[in-house]
Amino acid sequence: MNILIISGSPRKGGNTELLAEAFAKGASAHHHVEIVSVRDVKVNPCLGCNACFVSEGNSCAQKDDMALIYEKMNQADMLVIASPVYFYSISAQLKAVIDRFHNPIRDTFHIKRMALLLVGAATLPELFDAILTEYNLCLKFFSIEDAGKVLARGVKDKDDIMGTSFLEDAYQLGTSI
C-alpha cells in the first residue's frame, strides 16, 4: 500500500514531525510511506474561484506546489494527517492544503483509509473535538475507513513528546496497517 503522510508542522524536528516519523517507521515494514511536510512546499490558500471545476484536468488556477501534492495523493491508498494543534485547530499551513482538496480532482483519488496524528500543548479533554468533528465528516463524505488516531495532549515544547507513550503509540498504529 502507498501511504502518504502530510505533516502540518512548520517546525523542523518538532513533536508532530517525530510522531509522523514514528508512524512511518512502523508502517514502512510492509508499505511504501512518504512524508510531505508543509514547511517544504508552497501552497496558497484556495481562492474559491472554482476554475478547477471547468479547467482541463481540473487544474487549479494557482501555480504552486499543490500540483505535486495532487500527484502524490493520486498514488496514495492511505492518507495520514499529522498536525500540531493551534487554538483547537490544525495548523494554518495544513489547512491551506486541505482546503485545496476542494478541487474535483479529489474524486479520482484511490484513498480508502485515513489516520490522524495530533499534538497539542493543553491537556483539556475536549482539546481535539473540533478537529475530530471535521475528520469524521470527511471520512463519512468520502466513504473512507478510519485507520486510527494518536492524540498527544500535554506536548508543547520541542522534544516534549520524548519519553511519552505517544511515539510508541504512533509506531504501533503504523505496524497495525
Solvent accessible surface area in square Angstrom, and as a share of the most:
residue,aa,sasa,rsa
1,M,74,0.33
2,N,57,0.29
3,I,3,0.01
4,L,4,0.02
5,I,0,0.00
6,I,0,0.00
7,S,1,0.01
8,G,0,0.00
9,S,5,0.03
10,P,53,0.33
11,R,98,0.36
12,K,142,0.60
13,G,22,0.21
14,G,1,0.01
15,N,3,0.02
16,T,3,0.02
17,E,23,0.11
18,L,40,0.20
19,L,0,0.00
20,A,0,0.00
21,E,78,0.35
22,A,15,0.11
23,F,0,0.00
24,A,15,0.12
25,K,143,0.61
26,G,1,0.01
27,A,1,0.01
28,S,60,0.39
29,A,76,0.59
30,H,144,0.64
31,H,36,0.16
32,H,113,0.51
33,V,28,0.16
34,E,61,0.27
35,I,62,0.32
36,V,11,0.06
37,S,10,0.06
38,V,8,0.05
39,R,74,0.27
40,D,103,0.53
41,V,26,0.15
42,K,133,0.56
43,V,22,0.12
44,N,42,0.22
45,P,90,0.57
46,C,49,0.29
47,L,122,0.60
48,G,48,0.46
49,C,76,0.45
50,N,75,0.38
51,A,31,0.24
52,C,13,0.08
53,F,94,0.39
54,V,133,0.76
55,S,37,0.24
56,E,165,0.74
57,G,61,0.59
58,N,39,0.20
59,S,55,0.36
60,C,25,0.15
61,A,58,0.45
62,Q,27,0.12
63,K,168,0.71
64,D,24,0.12
65,D,53,0.27
66,M,0,0.00
67,A,61,0.47
68,L,77,0.38
69,I,1,0.00
70,Y,18,0.07
71,E,112,0.50
72,K,50,0.21
73,M,6,0.02
74,N,57,0.29
75,Q,115,0.51
76,A,2,0.02
77,D,50,0.26
78,M,0,0.00
79,L,7,0.04
80,V,0,0.00
81,I,8,0.04
82,A,0,0.00
83,S,0,0.00
84,P,14,0.09
85,V,17,0.10
86,Y,102,0.39
87,F,197,0.82
88,Y,105,0.40
89,S,48,0.31
90,I,15,0.08
91,S,0,0.00
92,A,79,0.61
93,Q,76,0.34
94,L,0,0.00
95,K,76,0.32
96,A,13,0.10
97,V,1,0.00
98,I,34,0.17
99,D,53,0.27
100,R,6,0.02
101,F,31,0.13
102,H,72,0.32
103,N,4,0.02
104,P,24,0.15
105,I,39,0.20
106,R,56,0.20
107,D,103,0.53
108,T,73,0.42
109,F,27,0.11
110,H,108,0.48
111,I,20,0.10
112,K,133,0.56
113,R,58,0.21
114,M,16,0.07
115,A,0,0.00
116,L,3,0.01
117,L,0,0.00
118,L,0,0.00
119,V,7,0.04
120,G,2,0.02
121,A,50,0.39
122,A,37,0.29
123,T,102,0.59
124,L,74,0.37
125,P,103,0.65
126,E,91,0.41
127,L,7,0.04
128,F,0,0.00
129,D,74,0.38
130,A,62,0.48
131,I,10,0.05
132,L,36,0.18
133,T,80,0.47
134,E,70,0.31
135,Y,11,0.04
136,N,75,0.38
137,L,112,0.56
138,C,42,0.25
139,L,16,0.08
140,K,166,0.70
141,F,145,0.60
142,F,77,0.32
143,S,99,0.64
144,I,25,0.13
145,E,93,0.42
146,D,54,0.28
147,A,16,0.12
148,G,18,0.17
149,K,73,0.31
150,V,9,0.05
151,L,46,0.23
152,A,0,0.00
153,R,77,0.28
154,G,39,0.38
155,V,5,0.03
156,K,136,0.57
157,D,81,0.42
158,K,103,0.44
159,D,77,0.40
160,D,58,0.30
161,I,0,0.00
162,M,106,0.47
163,G,87,0.84
164,T,52,0.30
165,S,70,0.45
166,F,42,0.18
167,L,37,0.18
168,E,92,0.41
169,D,62,0.32
170,A,0,0.00
171,Y,73,0.28
172,Q,89,0.40
173,L,24,0.12
174,G,0,0.00
175,T,53,0.31
176,S,79,0.51
177,I,25,0.13
